[in-house]
């Protein structure tokens, strides 16, 4: 038994951690807190809405869509996949709680692995009817065809007005068909009230697109500062000419300059996670989703 300089017996450290009548009152509350936290974690995980198996292109767990609408949508989305290879799925659920619709939508998209492997050209149209919320989740491979601002327009101009009138079948069908046309390369008609100006989302989307296409090249050729200055100037002039707004052009130019100077890869990172497996007869092994798309309410 080891002795200290004062002649007292030194207890091994691990023995001081053992339960005894003296230290049990101090350890028991902490142990109870640990058990409570674990139980809460398991409870939250258990309470998550289960992702349904992917067995068709249209999955309605709310009984909202009539058979004619469901069959017509199924046929249209099958034609889209045969023509373009891209996969568009529709899911209606009562609620996504306790998750937000964004969290649940990303979990569904990655679990279902929509799109082709290596292309990640999948899209999910998700409606949480009781939550009065909807989400368009866009895979990496289609973020050029369906930018966030365009997905937002599909929600606000095509789907939500019909939902507010109680026409859920019509809203889902019109929204899915609009997304299919975008995947096929057909642009949306001009926004209503276009003379009111360009939204901040449009300006940001334009700036990010310019950075990816041109900013990185200029930065590599001329260096960070000069490349960023050239990219910002060209973006300013281009946005001013295309959008007809000096203010929007200045915003786009400044964004391009700053983000090109810093390096876009240092801000958003490169690549993204991949989802898990799938079940059912539809899906292509894609699953590359990084939160692109838009959400809305009615």
N, C-alpha and C positions, 0 to 999 in steps of 0.2 A: 504494500500500500504506500503510495508516494506521500511524503511529508513536506510541508512548507517551512519557511524559515522561522515562523512563529510556533511551529510544532503542531499545527492543525493539519488534519488529513485533507488532502486535495482530492475532490471527487472528479472522476472522468466527466468530460462535458456531456457525453450522450446520456449519462445517468440523470443529469439535471433536467433533461427533457422528458423523462419518464413520468407517467402519472403517479401521483402520490396524494395522500390526504392534504398535503400542503399546497401543491401547485395545481391540483385538479380544478379548484374553483376558477383559477386564472385561465386555464387552457380550455375548459368546457365552453365558455361563451364564444371564443374564437372558432372552435370546432363547429358549434351550431351555426355560426355565420357562414362558414365554408359550406356546410351542407345545404343551407338555404340558398346560397348563390348557385350551387350546382343544380339544385332542384329547379330554380328559376330559369337557368340556362336550358335545361332539358325541356322545361315546360314551354318556353318560347319556341324552341325548335319543333316541338311536337305540334304546336298550335299553327304553324305555317300551313297555308293552303297547299295541298299536294298538287304537283304538276301532273295533269292527266296524260295518259299514254297517247302518243301521236299515231293515230290510225287513219286520219283523213285530213284533207286540207282545210276543212271547216269543222270546228268543234264547238258545239253550243251546249253548255251545261246549265243554261237558264231557261231553255224551252222558248226562246224568243223568236227564232227564225222559223218560218213555215217551211214545209218540205220543198215547195217549188223554188223558193229563194235559195235554200241550202243546195239543192241540186244544180241550179243555174250557176251559183258561185263555184261549186266544186268543178263543174265543167270548164268554166272560164279559167280557173287557176291551173287546171290540168293542161289546157291549151297553152297557157303562158310558159309552163315548164317545158313542154315539148318544143316550143318555138325558140325560147331563149336559154333554157337550162336553169333559170332562177326559180326559186321557190318562195311562194307567198302563202302564209297560213293565217287563218282567222280563228280567234279563241274568244268566246264569251263565258265569263264566270260571274257568279253573284258578287263576290268580294275578293279582294287580295289581302285584307287585314289579317295579321298585324303589319304586314309589309306594305310599303308604298307601291303604287302601280309600276313605278320605274324599277324597283327592286324585283318585284315578281316577274315583270316582263323580261328582264334580263335573265332571270333564272330559267324561265320557260324557254327562251330563245336558245340558250346555251345547252339546256337539257335536250331539246328537240333536235339540235344541230341542223338547223335549216340551211339550205344552200349546198353548193358543191364543195367538196373538200379542196382546199387550196385556193378557192375562189371566194368563198364566204358570201355568196350572193343570195342571202335569205332575208325575208321581211316578215315581221309578225304584226298583225293588227289585233290588239287586245282591248276588250271592253269589259269593265267591271261595273255591271249594271246597277247594283245596289249602292255602290260608291259614287255613281254618276261621274265616272272617270274613264278615260280611254288613253291608249298609248300606241304609237307606231314605233316599233323597234327595227332598226335598219342595220344589216350586216356591213362589215367593212367594205366588201366588194361592191356595194350599191350606194355608198355614201356620196358618190359623184352624181349618180342619177337621181337620188332622193336626198338632197341636203336637208339639214335640220329645218331651215326656214321654209322649204317646200313642204316637208312633212307637216309643219305647223299649219300651213295654208290648207292642206287636205282636211285636217281636223276642223279648223275654224270655219272654212267656207263650204265644205261639202258634207261632213258628217254631223257636226254639232247642230246646225240649223234643222236638220231632219229629226235628230234626237229630241230637240226641244218641242217639236210638234208631235212627239209620240211615235214617229215612224222609225222604229229601230231597225226593222228589216231593210227599209229603203236606205237608211244611213249607212249600215254595214255594207250593203251591196254597192252603193255608189262610191264609198271610200275605197273598197277593195278594187273596184274597176279603175278608179283613178290611179291607184298605186300600180296596177298592172300596166296601164298606159305609160306611166313614167318609166317603168322598167323597160318597156319596149321602145323608149326614146321619144315619146310624144310629150311636149311641154304642156304645162297648165296654161289656161287662158290668162290674160293679164289680170292682175289683182283688181278687185273693185276699189274705186277711190284711189287709183294709182297716182293721181296728181297731188295727193296729200303728202307725198314724200316717200323715202325709202326707210324701212325700219332698221333699227340697230342690228337685228339678227342678219338681215341681208348684207349690211356693210361688213359685219364680222365674217360671214361666210365667204364673201368676195376676197377679203384680206387673207384669210387662211388659205384659200385656194391659190392665190397669187404667191404666197410664201412657199408653198410646197412645190409649185411648178417652176418659179423663176428665182425666188429669193435664195434658195439653197445653192443654185448654180452660180449666181453673182457673188455670193459669200465665198464660195470656194475659189473663184477666179480672181477677184479683186481684194479679198480679205474682208474681215467682219465690218469695219467702219465704212469703207468706200462701197462695198457691196450693199450694205444696208441703206446707205444714202441713195444710191442709184435705184434700188428696188423701191424705196419709199417714194422717190420722185416719180418714177414711172407709174406706180400704183395710184398716186394722187392724180396725175394727168388722165390716166385711163378711167378711173372711177368718176372723175369730173365730167369727162366726155360721154361715158356710157350712161351715167345716172342723171346728168344734168344738174347736179347739186354741188356747189363749191364746198359747203360744210361737210357733206358726206365724203367728198373726195379727200378733204383734209384729214378726216377721221381715219379713212382707209389708209392713206399714206403714212400717217403717224403709226398706226398699228403695224403696218408692214415694216417700217423702219426699225421700230423697237424690237419686234419679234425676230426679225432677220438678224439684227445685231446680237441678240442674246443667243439665238439658235433655237428653232422651234422644237428640235428633239430634246433640248434640255428642259423644256417646259411641260410637254405632254408625254414624253417618253416614246419609245418605239415598240410597236407590236402590241399584243394583248393576250389575255388568257383565252383558253379554250374550254368548252363545256364538257359535260359528261356524256354518258351514253343515251340511247334513245330506245323506244320500243314502238312496235307498230310497223305498218307497211309504207310510210311516207317519210321523206327526209333523206338528205344526201350526204351526211357526214361532214357538213360545214361547221357552223357553230362559232364563227369569228364575230363576236358582237362586243362593242366597246361603249355602249350607251348612246350611240347615234340615233337620231329620230326626234320625236316630240311627244308631248303629253297635252291633254286638255280635259275640260270639264263642261258639263251642260246643266 
